[in-house]
Amino acid sequence: MLTIIRPALLACGVSLLTLAAPATAQDQAEQSSSASFEAEVPDAAFTGERSRLLMTAQILLDRAGHSPGVIDGYGGGNTARALRAFEKAKGLDTDGELDDEVLSALREQVGSDPLVTRYTVTQEDVSGTFRSVPADMAAMAERDRIGYSSASESLAEKFHMSEGMLAVLNPEADFGSAGTEILVVQAGSAEIEGTVARIAIDKSASEVRAYDASDTLLATFPATVGSSEFPSPSGTMEVSAIAMEANYTFAPDSQDWGGDEALVIPPGPNNPIGGVWIDLGKDGYGIHGTSDPSSIGKTASHGCVRLTNWDARALARAVQSGSTKVAFY
């Protein structure tokens, strides 16, 4: 059972701040990238394993249509996957390594727009009802919406960031107050350019690839897929329905997990499917969002395909019900 609610468009006020990339990857790893970068971004943003080089690459990959998942400045499988997908699309050596050649190719494709923006928190950003999310599905079912738990969670997702990245960029910010000026990364537009005619789900690579009718690659995403216990399906299916604001129906008689009570959990970004659902025409199987974007590609699903909410929304806007084919490999 799917319920569709039209989301409201958000107004925003943005001014731009440049984080200039250095001449080489080695330079960026060893020294500050520019005076304006050091003046605007707190030193604490890049301590430990969080890297300005990786944050730069994640932003550029996101703009290039090869999602790294959450932008957090840390290395990992999702960033390496996105690098390999970009390298393959550009005919480069597909090693998943960030080097001068890859950085140059990314800059050539997406341009030199600033990597970070100044954003003024709007009244609409903070006007929602922020409540902690119950861990129990039965408690979720008693609510009318499973929204964000905080303004910082909402803002981080809006800009494809981890809450940790948002926090270190703005250590003193009051995210719940309209008029607060904060730093956010300038990620991709969250729009796929073109209509998706075919989706390939590579289970071994935890990757979703979207192609147009001429078989041109449009975008790639990190994905959470099924496990040996709860496998994702095989073969070819077709998109049969799309819901940008979907509820989640739990039917215990068709599941080998969860409780024994039938539940309908209302829409929202923190319901079990992230509120976004692309139905594949087979009971219980779809491509959907998640309440935990940082877990994408790092855990296993109960057979469906999970994306970050922003990637799921981008894909949902570009597919066509009754037309887009979906193949599992």
N, C-alpha and C positions, 0 to 999 in steps of 0.2 A: 504494500500500500504506500503510495507516494503522494506527498502534499507539496505543491509548489507555491512559494511565496515570492513575489517580486522584491528583490533587495533594493533599498534606496541608494542613490548615488551620493558619494561623499564629496563635499566641497573642501578644498585645501588651499593653503597659502604656502608657496614654496619659493625659496631663493637658493641659488646654487653656490656651492663651495667646491673648489677644485682640489683633488688629490692627484697631483701629477705623477704618472708612472715614471720610474727612473729609466736610464738607458738600457740596463740589462737586469735580468733576474738576480744575478749575483749582487749587483749594486743595491737592489731593493732589499735583499736579504741582509746586507751588511750595514746599510746606512739609512738615514731618514730619506723619505722619498721627495720631500719638498719642504720649503719653509712654511708654506701655507698649511700643509698637512700637520706639521708639528705644532703650529700655532693654534689650530682648531680642535684637534683630536687629542684627548688626554693620553699621557704616556701609559697609563694603566690599561689602555685598550689593547696593548700588545705586550703582554707579559706571559711568561710560561710558554706554552706551545702555540698560543694564538699569534698569527703572523699577518703583517700587513700585506705581504706578497700573496698569501693564500686568500685573504679577503678581497684583494684586487682581482685575482683570477676568478673567484666565485661570482663577483659582480659582473665581470665581462662575460663569463660563460652564461649567466642568467640572461643577459641582454642578447646573447648570440643564439638563444633558443635551446641551449643544452643545460638544463636545470641542474644545479649542484645540490638541490634540496634547500635546507636552511643555510643562509649566509651567516657564518659564525667565525670565520677566520681560522678554523682548524682544518688540518688535513684529514683524509679519511677516504673510505671507499666511494662515497657519493661524488666527491670532487674528482677523484681519479677516474671514475666512470664517465663523468661529464667531459673531462679532458680527452679521454680516448674517443668518445663520440665526436667531439669537435675535430680532433686530429684525423679521424677516418673520413669525416665529411670534407676536409680540406686536402686530403691526399697526403698527409704528413705521416711520419713514423708513428704508429699507434702504440705508444708505450705508457700513456697516462702520466708522463712526467711534464712538469712545468718548466719550460726553458725559454730562452730568448726568442726562438723561432715561433713558439706557440703564443707567447705574449704579443709579439709583433702581428701575428695573424689575427689574433683576437682584436687588437686595436684597429687593424685595417678593416675588419668586418663591421665592428660596432661603433667606431669613431672614438673621439677623445672627450666626450661629454664628462663632466665632473662625476667622480665616484661617490661623493657624499653630498647630500642636500641639507639645507636648513628647512625645517618644516615647523609650521605653527599648529599646535594641537587645536582642533576646532571643537565647537560645542557639540557637534554631531559625534565626534570621536568619543566624547565622555558622557553622552546622554543615555547610553544603554544601561541596562540593569546588570551590574557585574556581581556574580555570585560564584562561590566555590562549586565545583562540579562533583556531584556524588559519584563515588566509586561503584555503587550498586545500581544496576539497570532498573530495578523496581523503583528506586527513589527517583531516577531520571524520568521515568514514565509519569510521575505525579506532577511534573512541571509542564509549563506551556511552551517553553523554549529552553534549549541547552546552549546558552550563549557563552561569551567569554567570561573568564573568571576575574579579569582585571583589564584596565585600560592599557597597561603595558603589553599584555598578551595580544590584545587587538591590534595595537600599533605595530608590534613586531611582525605579526602575520601579514599586515597590510603592506609591509616593505620587505617581505620574504626573509626576515631575519630571525635569529634566535633571540629570546628575551635576554639572554646573557650578553649578546652583542649590543643590543639596544641599551642595556644598563651601563656597560663600560664606556659607551660613547657619550652617555649622559648621566654621570654619577650623581649629580645633585638635582636632577629634573623631577618635577611633580607631573607624572604622566596623566594624572587624573584631573588636571586643571586646564580648562580652555585658555588659550593665549600663551601657553608655555612654548617656548621655542626650543626645538631639539634637533640633534643631528641624526639623520637616517641614511642608509645606503640608497643610492639611486639604482635600483635593480631594473630588471626588464619590465616591459609593459604588461606582462601577463596576458598577452593576446597572441595567438598563433596567426601568422599571415597566410591565409589561404584556408580552403576547406579540406578537412581530413577525410580521405576516402578509404584509407587502410591503416590499421593499428597493428603493430607487431609487438607481442609481449614475450620478451626473452627471459624465461624463468631462471636460467642459470646465471644470467648477468644482472638479474633484478633491474631490468630496464624496459621501459615502454618507448616505442618509436612511432612517430606519426608521419604518414606520407600523404601526398595529394594524389589526384587521379593519374598524373603522369609518373607516379612513383618517385617523385622528388621528396627527399627527407625535409620535413618542416620543423620538427622538434623532437627532443628526447628528454626523458624524465627518469629519475631514480624511482624504484617501486618496491613495495613490500608484496611478496607473493606467497603462495601457500607453502606448506611444509610436507614432509612425508606422511605425517599424521592427518593433516588437512590439506590435501594437494589442490592446486589450481587445476582447472580443466585442461584438456588438450584439444587440438583441432581448431576449426574455424567457426566463429559465431558472427552475429550482426547486432549492431546497436539497435535496440528496440524501443527505448524510452530514455528521456533525459530529464532530470529534476535538479534545478539549481538550489532548491531549498527543500530537501527531502527528509521525511521522518524515517525512522528505522523500526521495522517490525521484526521482533524476535519470535519465531515459531518453534517451540521446544521439540515438537514431533519430527521436525526435519533437521535437527541439529544434534551433534554428539557432544555438545559442550553447553555451558550455561545452566540456568535453572530449569524448572519444569512449568513455569508460568508464561503464558503468551503475553507479550508486552508490545506496546507501541510507544516509541520514544520520539518526542517531538523534534522538529528541525533545529538546526543551530550548529555552529562550527565545532562544538565539543560533544555532539552526539557520536555514537560509535562509527558513523560513516562520514563524519565531518560535515554533514548536511548536503553533500554533493553526491549524486548518484547517476551513473551511466549504466543502464540496464543492458545485459547481453542476451536477453531472451531465454535464459535458462534459469530455472528457479534458484534464487539465492546467490547468483553470480553477477558481479558487476565490477566496474571501476569506480572508485569513490575516494573521498578525502579521508582525513584522520583528525583525531583530537590531539595527536602528539606528533607534530611534523618532524621533530628531531629523531624519531624512531624509524623513519622511512629508510628502507634498504638494510636495516640492522636487525629486524625481527622477522617473524613469519605471521602470515594472516591465517584465517580459517578457510582459505580458498579463493577469496576475492583478490582484487588488485588494488592496493592502496597507494595514493599519491599524497603529496602535501595538498592542503586545501586550495592554494593558489594554482598549483599545476592542474588539479582536478577541474577547477573552474575554467581554466584556459582550454583544456581539452574538451570539456563539455560544450563550450561555446563554438567549437570548431567542427564537431562531428555532426552527422545527420542521421536522425532516427530512420530506420528502414533502408539505409544505404551504406553507411560506414561498416566495413568488414573488420573483424577482430580475430587475429590468429595467435594462438599460443604455441610456443616452441620449447 
